[in-house]
Structure formats: C-alpha cells, structure tokens
Amino acid sequence: MPNEQYGHVTLVGAGPGDAGLITVKGIEAVRQADVIVYDSLISMSLLNEARSDAIFIYAGKRAGDHHLPQDEINRTLIRYAKQGFDVVRLKGGDPFIFGRGGEEAIALKEEGIEFTIIPGVSSAYAVPAYNGIPVTHRTHASSIHIITGHESKEKRGNSVFDYEILAQEEGTLVFLMGLSNLHNIVTRLIAYGKDPKTPAAVLQQGTTARQKAAFANLENIEEECRKQNIQPPAIVVIGTVTALGKDLKWFERGMLFGKRIMITGTAQLAGHMAEEIQRQGGEAVAFRLIDTKMLRADLSHLDTYTWAVFTSANGVRYFFEQLKEQQIDLRRLMHLKFAVIGSSTERELWKYGFSCDYMPDAFSSADLAKGLVRLLRADDRVGLFRAKEASDVLSTELKKSNVSFQEISLYETVIEERKKEELLRQLSKMDYVTFGSSSAVKAFVTMTKDYDGIMPKLVSIGPITTASMQEYGLNVTKTAKIYTAKGMCDAIVEEQEKC
C-alpha cells in the first residue's frame, strides 16, 4: 500500500526535443513540482516553467555517457519522494517507449510510492514527421514496428532482433538509437531477404535545430550517413514511406534553420523572441538566468504623483499585485498618466485596463526621459516604479531637467544559481546567446566564470545592455537597432546573411 506520508512521483514524457511538443498535462506537472530530475534530450526551455524554488537534478542519460546510472536515478526518485517532495521525472520522448520508465515505476511501486505516468510524444513517429515521413500510409505501410537500436545486456529471454521476421514485414521499421548498430541492422535485414533497394533514412536530432537526414536505399544508407556526417542521437527508418520525405520536407526552412539561440531574458521577452526565432526556422532555447522577487513598497502616497513610469512588464505586474495586497482601490489611479518603455510593458499595462499616455519610439531609458520631460508641467511629480537595481540612466536624465520624482523599488532580481551547471553544459551547443538586460549580463558573467569553452556569438537588445557587456569584457557580436525581441532576432538574421 502507498505510504501517505511520502510525496508523489510523476513520470513525464517531454517529447523528442521541440519544447512545444510536451503535453499540457506534462507542463502543468513541471510547474507544480518540488524536484525535477531531467534528461539531456529534453528542451532546456522547459526548466523555465518550474517554480523558482524547485530543485533541479541532471540525470543526463545518453548511450555510453550516463551522468547518473539508472539505479542511482531510481534511488534519487525514491529518496526525494520519501522526504515528502512531489517529484517530476522529465524524460525525452515517452517514458514507456524505450525510456526505462517501466523500471522506474516498478522501483517506486516496490517502495510504496504513488506515481503517475504522463505519456509524451515519441521520437518514433515525431522525428519522421518533422522530416516529412508518414510512418503509415494507405498505399505504402499499414503498420509500424518500433525496435530499440541496442538491447540491454540484462534482457531476459530471446533477443527481440528476429531479423528473419523483421525482414518480411511490409510495414515501416523504426529503430530508435540505431545509428551505432546500423551496419548490423542493414546486413542482417538484407541477409534475411529484405530488398536492398528498400528506401531508408537515418534522422539526426529530429525536431531541433540540429535536425539532419540521410536518405538512400537500404544497401547504401551507411555510405550516405558518412557523407552527411550523421551523428547520434539518430533513428533509423526503413520502408517505402521514407521516399516520401524528400518531397514532403517542411521543417528545414528559414534563414535561422540550424541555429540554436539561447534567450536569457524575462518570460515575456523570451516568449516574444521565441516566436520570432521559430518564424525564421531557428531553435529558441529560453533559459532565464535571473528571477524576480517582489519587494514590499508603500503605495499609500499615489495621490502625490501625477505620472507613473514603468520600465518593464515585471514592474507593472508587481505594481498591481501590491495594490491588491494593500487593498488600494484602483479608482485612486484615475488622476495618473502612465509612461512605459517597450511594447511588452504597454501590453502588460493593458491587461489591467490602463493605456499608456507616452511610450518613446526607441525603447530605452534615455529616450523615455527625453520624451517625457517635454510633456511634463512644472507641478508634475513622477513615480518611477521599477527594479531595485535598475539603471540610473532614467533618474540621471530627470535630475538634469529638474524633474520632481521618486524611485519606488517594487522588486529585485536574483541570479538563478541552480541553473549554473546546465548553462555550462549548454553553451557549447549554442550558436547565439541574447541579452535583454544588464542584470541578465551580470548573471551570465557570474555563472560562466569557470567556462573555458568556445563562446557563442552574443547579441544585445540595446546600447545600455551592450555597455554592460563591454564593461564585463564580453565580445558583442550585434546590438539590435530596434530595442525589442524582434529587433534582436532581426540582428541575428542580418548576421547570418553576411555568412
């Protein structure tokens, strides 16, 4: 019987790599978890969905490179569950399709720990789909056979690799993790009667920016893999449906295809930029390096201000959260005018039913100050509602113009130290890293001081952030001409066009 004092473990399939392929139920489990034990093949963007106090544990399983052995993973799940934590085991693909989720579930059952299984999108059909290959087709294949590319040495009974039977199947054969065993798969299928002219494909890192495919007949697919330099992880697809992939390819498009771009900004910035990157065919990896913590601010003196200035969407959100906590009636804001920096801040203000009275065309503190000064009367008093460690550019400009103002710190930023190890693992896999604020730059520099690999190209949202990067000795590849998520994406596209 399950022990009611124990926590709960949820085995979640994260899909084959594209962050958008996790299920709604899966992402909700991630958001609620106390502890997340995750694999190397998941999209690291999913870690952004976790609570700020969630514990991250890297399991990092790949063939020949197990950061944690399976027995240790089982013990980790059991240990945290017995401490009363709700644990998510975040696994690539589907937990029960060659994901060893069955072993983990058995271990939990034996210890009396309740668990839930949330299936995931499997690479067995998703990766072929991203390469234009329908694994079943009315006139080509009425069945699909999913086979592991390598068997466990501990497997009981006869080998699953009965090539005599597999060679006679009319349906599609999909070998997961099959690249290292490709020679054996090909030679034995042909030896048992599979037509050497049967179309085949080997698909590398499907659904991600590193997606690549080798298409050939069964007899020469190995040679084509060498030509294309196909690397693991990869799956092998054999059957007439693979020939359709050449005509139905749809994913590998856009100026940024093949590029992995890390976004270090806020959730709002990351969301907007991810859309822009994906529209250009790139892979966006949202990897927030800072979190925000609300500070208690006295908002009882709102009547003394004539203008409220917000420099970020976070500032707007925390402002209205504190109004609610302090039971301040929104009608006390009716006399105020609002100034903001950036369209995302403007949209956040609209969520609470207020439009902005001024937003500069260029989204910077200096431009806001210059434009706002021209609108102010001599008796106006400005409230600056923003982060504790906000740049002094805005306040300096207002002082120069003798504007009466007060700074109100609504929140502070803290470095996401729990992500340090993952950041160091991911950097070598990135083509670009983007920065939307000086605080993100500071966090990046702090967390990468031990990094000795090749640094990706670095892109800044604007001149203030660029100045911070240069101050820390970072080499800035591009600065966005328009200080927005789209502006940064456009800067990357411009850089790629020169290549």
N, C-alpha and C positions, 0 to 999 in steps of 0.2 A: 504494500500500500504506500502511496506517496506520503511523504512527511510534510505536514502543513507548515512547519517552521522553515522549510527550505524555500529558496527562490525558484524561479521558473526559467527554463531554457527554451529559446526559440531558434530552431534551425531555419535560416532564411536563405533562399536562393537569390543571389544578387544579379543573375543574368550573365551573359558572356563578355561584358566589358563596357558596352554603352550604358551610361548611368541611367538613361531614360527607359531601359528595359526591365528595371526592377518593378515588382508589382506594387499596387497601392498598399496592400496589406503588409508587404515587406518593408516599405519605407516607414510605415507607422510603427512597426516593431523597432526599427532603428531609432526612431525619435524618442521612444519610451524607455530604451534600455539603460541599465546602470553600467553594464560592462559589454563591450563589443570585441569579440575575437574574430579577426578578419584575415582573409587570404590575399595573396599577391595579385590574383587575376581580377579582383573587383575594381570598379572605378573608384578612385580615391575621393571623388566628388561626394560620394555617399557619406563619408565621415563628417562632412559639413552639416548633415542633417541631425547629428547626435546632440544630445544635451551638453551644455557646457561643462557639466561635472561628470560626464560619462568617462569610464576608464577604457583606453584602447590597448588591445593586446594583439600584436602581429604574429600570425601563425605562418604565413609566407610559404605555403607548400607549392613546390614545383618538382617535376621529375628530376631526381638527382640533387635537389637543393631544398631540403626540409629545414626551415628555420626552427620549427617545433616538430618533433616526431609525433605520429598520430597518438601514441599512448600518452604523451605529455599534453596534447590538446585535450584528450578526454579528461585527464586529471584536472586540467585548468577549468574546464566547464563545471566539473563536479565540485571543485574547491570553492569557486565563487558562488555557485548555487547553494551550497551548504552554509555559506555565510549570509544567506538571505537576499542576495542580489538577483535581479532579473537580468539574465544574460542572453545576448544575441550572438549566435554563431553565424557570421556572414560569409557565405561561400559562393564562389564563382559558379555560374550556371545553375543547375538544380541539385539540391543536396542528395537526392536519391539516384541520380544518374551518374555513376562512377565518381561520386563526390564523397564517398565514405561517410555519408550522413547516417546510413544504416548502422554502422559501427558505433557512431557517437550516440545514437538513440538507444541502442542496446546497453551501452555503458551507463547511460542516465537511468534507464529502467531498472537495472540491477542495483542502483544506489537509491532507489525510491524517489527520484527527482522527476517532477512533472515536466513534460516538454510538449512543444507544438511544432509542427512542420509547416513551413510556408514554401510551397514549390516555387521554382524560378524558371525563367526562360532558358532552355538548354541550348548550348552551342551546337548540338547535333542537328538542329534544324534552323536556328537563328543565323549561324555563320554562313551556311549555304544560301539562305535567303538574302543576306547582305551582299552576296556575290552573284545574285541573280539566278540561283539554282533552286528550283522547286523540288524538294526531296521526293515528293509523289506527284504524279501526273497521269491523267486518264489514259493517255496513249503510250506512256513510257514506263511508269512504275506504279504498281498498286500496293506496294509495301515498302517499308523502310526497316533496315536491320542496323541496330546501333551496337557496336562492338568496341571494347576497350583496346587501345593500341598496344598495351602491355599488361600482362596478368600479374597478380600478386603471387609471390612465391609461397605464401601460406594458403593458397586456394585449395579447398578440399575437392576431391573427385576429379573427373576427367576435364581436360582443357576445353574451354569454350571455343577454341580455334579449330573447329572441324571444317577445314578448308574444302573438303570434298563436298560438303553440303552447301557451304557459302558460295562455292563456285557455280552451283546450279541455280541459285536464287535469281529470280527475274527482277526483283526489286532493287532499291538503292542500298548500297553498303556504306555505312558511315563508321569509320574508325576514329575514335577520339584519342588524342595524344598518340597518334600513329606515326609521326614523322620518323622517329628513331627506329621504328620497326618496318619502315616502308619496303625495304628490299625483300624481307621475308614475306610480307603480305603479297607483294606483286608476284614473286616467283612461285609461291605455293598456289595462289589462285590460278595462275596460268598452267601450272603442272596438273591441276585437277580439272582442267577443261574450260576455264574462263577464257573467252575470246580475247586475244591480245589487243584487238582493235577496240575493245570496250572503252568508251570515254571515261576519263578520270580527272580528278582535280585535287590539289593539296592547297589548303586555305590557311594562311598565316594570320594570327591575331585578328580574327574577324570581328567586325562591329567597332573597331578602333581606328585611330589614325595610321596605325602600322599594318593595316589590312593589305594583304598581297596574295595573289593567286597564281598557281601554275596549272595550266590546262594542257592535257595531252592524252594520248591513248595509254592504256594500261602498260604496254610494253616499253614505252619511253618516258613515263611520268617521272622516273628517278632522274633522268638526264635533264628534263625540263626544270625540276626542282633545283638542281645545281646551277642551271643557267640563271634562274630567277633569284638565287640565293635565299631560298625559303628557310626560315628559322623557326624553332619552336617558340611558343606553343602553336601547333597547327593540327588540323584534322584532315583526314583523307576521305574523299567521296568518290565512289565508283559506281557507275551506271550510266545509262544513256541520258538521264536528265542533266548530267553535268555539262553536256554540249550546249544546253540552253543558256548557260551562264554567260557565254561570250556575247549573246545578243541582248540579254536581259540585265546586264550590269547597270546599276543605278547609283550606287553609293559613292564610288570613287570620282567625285566631281568637285569643282570649285578650286579657286586659287590657293586655298589653305589646306587642301586634302594632303594627308600625310604628315601634317604638323600637329604636335601636341603643345597646347598652350595652357600654362598654369595661371589661374586668376587668383590673386591674393586679396582681393578687396572684400567689401561687405557683401552680405547675401543679396541685397538689391543690385549692386553693381555686377556681381558675379552672374546673377540671373539674366540681366540685360546683355552682358557681354557674351555669355554662353550662346544666346540666341544668334548674335551676330557672327560668332565664330562658326557655329554649325551651319549657318546660311551660306558661309563661304567654304564649307566642306571640311573644316578643321575639327579637331577633338579638343573640347574645352574641359579642363580639369580644375574645377572650383576647389580651392584649397585655402580656406580662410586661416590666416596666421595670427589674427587678433580677435579677441572677443570684447564685448562691451558690458560694463557693469553700471547699473543705474546708481546715481548719487542722489541723496536727499537734498532737494533745493527748496528754499522758501519762495513760494509763488503767491504769497498773500499780497504782494505790492504791485500786482499787474496794473492797477489803476494809475500808477505813476509813469508808465511807459506809453508812448504814442506809436512806436514801431516795435515789432518783434522780428528778429532776424534769425534765420536758421541756415546753417551751412551744410547740413546733411539730413538725410531721411531719418537717421537714428535720433537726431536732435528733436525732430517733430514727434516721433513716436514716444520718446521718453517724456516730452513736454505734456502730451495729452494723457499719458499714463499717470503722471504725477498730479495733474489736475483732478483726475478721478480719485486717486488715493487721498488727496487733501480735500476732497468734496467741494471743489471750486466750480461754481456754476459757469457754463460756457457763455452765458449772456454777459459775463464780465469781460469778455474779449471783443464785444461789439464795437468798441471805440478804436481798436487796434488796426494798424495796417501791417501787412506782412511782406517781408523781403526774403528771398531764398537764393541759394546757389544751386543750379542744376535742375534738370527736368525730373529726375527721380525724387528730389526733395519736394518739388512742386506737386508731383503726383501723390506723395505721402500726405501732404497738407490737404489735398482734395479729399482724401479718404475720411477726413474728419469734418468735411463740409465747408472748408475755407479755401478761397482762392488767394493767390499771391498778388500783391499790388506792384511788386517790382522783382524782376529777375534779369540780371545782365545777360547780354548775348554771349559773352565769354565767361565761362564758368570758373571764375577764380575769386579769391577774397579781395584782391586788389581792385578788380573790375567792379565787384559789388560795392565796395566802399566809394569808389569814384562816382558811380552812377547814383548811389543812394544820397550822397552829400548834396547833389544838385536838386533833390526832391525835398530835402528837409527844411523846415522853418526854424526860426531862432528858438522857439519854445519847445521844439520836439525833443523827446528823450527816448533813446534806443536801448532795448534789451537784447543782448547777444546770448542766445540760448544754444549752447554747443558743448563740445567735449572739454574736459578739464585741461588736457594737454594740446588744445587747439593752437594752430599757428597764430603768432602775434601780428601777422600782416594786416588783418582787418582792423584790429584795435589801434595799431600804429597809424594807419591811414585816417581813422576817425579822429584821433588826437590831433593830427596835423591840421585838420579842418575845424578844430574846437567844437566838435560834436559832443553833446552830453550823452553818455552811455554807461551801461553797467554790464559786466560779464556774469552770466549765471551758468555754472557748470552743472549740466544735467546728467552726465555720465563720464566714465573714464574707460580707456582701452587697456586691455591686459593681453600679454603675449600668450598664445596657445602653446605652451611648452610641451604638452602631451603629444603634439604633432611633430616634434623636432626630428625624431628618428625617421619618421615616414617622409618628411621633407627631404632629408639627406638621401634616402633611398630613391626618391622620385626625380631629383634634379637632373641626373644623368640621362633620364628618359625624355626630358622636355626639350623643345626647340625654342620656346619663348616663356618668359615669366613677365606678367604685367603687374604694375603697382598703381593703385588708385588713391594712395595717401602716403604721407610721410610716416605715419605710425606703422603702416604695413612694411615700409622700407626698414624702419628700426627693428621690427620683429624679425624680418628676413636676415638682416645682418647679424643679429644676436644668435639666431638659431643655426646659421651656416658658418659660424666662425671656425668650425672643425672640418669643413668641407674642403677636400683637396682635388676634386674632380674638375672636369670642364664645365664652365658656367654657361648656361643657355643665354640667348640674347635677351636683353632686358628692355622693357618698354614702359614709359611713364605716361600718366594721364595729363600732366601739365607741368609748367615751369617750376612751381613750388616743390612738387614731388621730385622733379629732376634735380633741383638744387640739393635736396636731402640725399639723393642717391650719390651725387658727386661728392658731397661732404663726407659720406661714408666710404668713398673710394670705389664705388661701383661704376662699371662702364655702361653708360646709357646708349643703347642702340638707336632708339627712336623716342621722340616726345610727340604725343598726339597734338595735332593742330587744333582740333576741337576737343575740349576737355570733358569728354564723355566716354562711355563704354564703346559706342560706335566709333568715336574718334581713335581710340586705341586699336580697335580692330582694323580700321582703315590704315593706320600707320603700319601694322603688320603686313597687310596686303601690299602696300606701297613698297615695303622692304622686300617682299617676295618677288615683286615684279622686277626688281633690279637683279635678282639672282639668275 
